[in-house]
Amino acid sequence: MNVYKERHSVRSYSFVPLEIEHYGKVYDLINNTCKLYDNIGVDIKLIDSTDNIMSSYRMVTDFIGEVKAPYYLVLSSQKKEGYLYNIGYIGEEIILEFTKLGIGTCWVGSPVSYDKLYKEVNFKDGYEFVILIAFGYPDDNEVSKIKKRLHKDDIVFKGEIKKELMTIMDIVKMAPSSLNSQPWRIHVDNNTWHIYMKKGNTITNSSLHQLNKIDMGIAIRHIIKGSKEQGFKPEIISRDNMKTEGLDYVLSINFN
Ligand SMILES: Cc1cc2nc3c(=O)[nH]c(=O)nc-3n(C[C@H](O)[C@H](O)[C@H](O)COP(=O)(O)O)c2cc1C
C-alpha cells in the first residue's frame, strides 16, 4: 500500500470502538513517538468518546467543532524553539502508521474551547495544548475528496531535483496541510534540500502562520520517512545565512 497516497483527511467516522489489537498499537505509537527535536517534551493524551456516547461524546464534540470523531489525540508540548515543527513531525508519523491499520485521521487545528478541553484533559506542568488529531474507523460512506496539490515547479524555487529523488517529491506533495495551504518550498542543491516555509500575511492571519509551522513538520516527516523507505540515509542539518525573500528557512536535509 502506498500509505502517502492512501492517507486523506477523514471527516466522517463510524462510532465503533477500536479492535483490541489496534488499541495496543495506538498506545505503542503514542508512547514511543519519533521526534524531530529530542530536547522538547511532548505529551499525547487520548480521548475516547465511544464508551459513553450520550455524555462524553456530546461533551467532546462540543469543543471539537466540525470534525466529530470517536477518538481524539490531544497533543501538548513544552513551548521551546521548534516545538510546532516537532508536533507536526510526531503527529504525522502517528497518522501514517494509523493509516496502515485502516484507521482514518484528521488534524484539527480549528479553535477549541479551552475551558472544556482543560476540564477533560490534565496537561503536564509546563506543557501547553497545541492541536488535536481526530481518528477512528472511517464511516462506510466516507469518500476521499482528492485535494489539489501544487506542481513540483511551484515547490522547488531553485535547482533541479535529481531523478532518483523524484519519488520523495511526490511524497511531500501528498502531505496534509492546514487549509491545504502547502507552505513548503525547496531549494535543491545537489544532494541537499533546503526546506523553507512560505510566509503568509501574518498580520491578518497569525493562527495560519502557527499552523503552517505544524505543516512544515508534517512535510519533513514525509521526506525523512519516505526517503528511508527508498533506501536513502537522510541527515537533518541546520545552515546559517539562508535568508530568502518571502520565505522562512526551516532546515536542510542531506540525502546520501
Ligand atoms: C495542521 C492542520 C490543521 C488542520 N485543521 C483542520 C480542521 O480544523 N478541520 C478540518 O476539517 N481539516 C483540517 N485539516 C485538514 C486539511 O484541510 C487537509 O489536510 C487538506 O485540505 C488536504 O486534504 P487531505 O488531508 O485530504 O489530503 C488540517 C490539516 C493540518 C495539517
The ligand as a MOL file (V3000), in Angstrom:
LIG
                    3D

  0  0  0     0  0            999 V3000
M  V30 BEGIN CTAB
M  V30 COUNTS 31 33 0 0 0
M  V30 BEGIN ATOM
M  V30 1 C -2.2250 21.4970 10.8990 0
M  V30 2 C -3.5140 21.1040 10.2060 0
M  V30 3 C -4.7340 21.5610 10.7070 0
M  V30 4 C -5.9320 21.1700 10.0940 0
M  V30 5 N -7.1230 21.5630 10.6470 0
M  V30 6 C -8.2890 21.1230 10.1070 0
M  V30 7 C -9.5440 21.4510 10.7210 0
M  V30 8 O -9.6050 22.1530 11.7250 0
M  V30 9 N -10.6820 20.9460 10.1600 0
M  V30 10 C -10.6530 20.1580 9.0450 0
M  V30 11 O -11.7120 19.7270 8.5880 0
M  V30 12 N -9.4780 19.8240 8.4310 0
M  V30 13 C -8.3090 20.2650 8.9480 0
M  V30 14 N -7.1120 19.9180 8.3700 0
M  V30 15 C -7.0810 19.0600 7.1680 0
M  V30 16 C -6.7340 19.8260 5.8880 0
M  V30 17 O -7.8390 20.5990 5.4860 0
M  V30 18 C -6.3010 18.8070 4.8030 0
M  V30 19 O -5.1190 18.1710 5.1970 0
M  V30 20 C -6.0610 19.4350 3.4410 0
M  V30 21 O -7.2250 20.0380 2.9410 0
M  V30 22 C -5.5920 18.3780 2.4100 0
M  V30 23 O -6.5080 17.3110 2.2930 0
M  V30 24 P -6.1160 15.8110 2.6280 0
M  V30 25 O -5.6000 15.7620 4.0540 0
M  V30 26 O -7.3750 15.0140 2.4500 0
M  V30 27 O -5.0270 15.3940 1.6720 0
M  V30 28 C -5.9030 20.3290 8.9430 0
M  V30 29 C -4.6640 19.8950 8.4530 0
M  V30 30 C -3.4890 20.2650 9.0710 0
M  V30 31 C -2.1950 19.7370 8.5440 0
M  V30 END ATOM
M  V30 BEGIN BOND
M  V30 1 1 1 2
M  V30 2 1 2 3
M  V30 3 2 2 30
M  V30 4 2 3 4
M  V30 5 1 4 5
M  V30 6 1 4 28
M  V30 7 2 5 6
M  V30 8 1 6 7
M  V30 9 1 6 13
M  V30 10 2 7 8
M  V30 11 1 7 9
M  V30 12 1 9 10
M  V30 13 2 10 11
M  V30 14 1 10 12
M  V30 15 2 12 13
M  V30 16 1 13 14
M  V30 17 1 14 15
M  V30 18 1 14 28
M  V30 19 1 15 16
M  V30 20 1 16 17
M  V30 21 1 16 18
M  V30 22 1 18 19
M  V30 23 1 18 20
M  V30 24 1 20 21
M  V30 25 1 20 22
M  V30 26 1 22 23
M  V30 27 1 23 24
M  V30 28 2 24 25
M  V30 29 1 24 26
M  V30 30 1 24 27
M  V30 31 2 28 29
M  V30 32 1 29 30
M  V30 33 1 30 31
M  V30 END BOND
M  V30 END CTAB
M  END
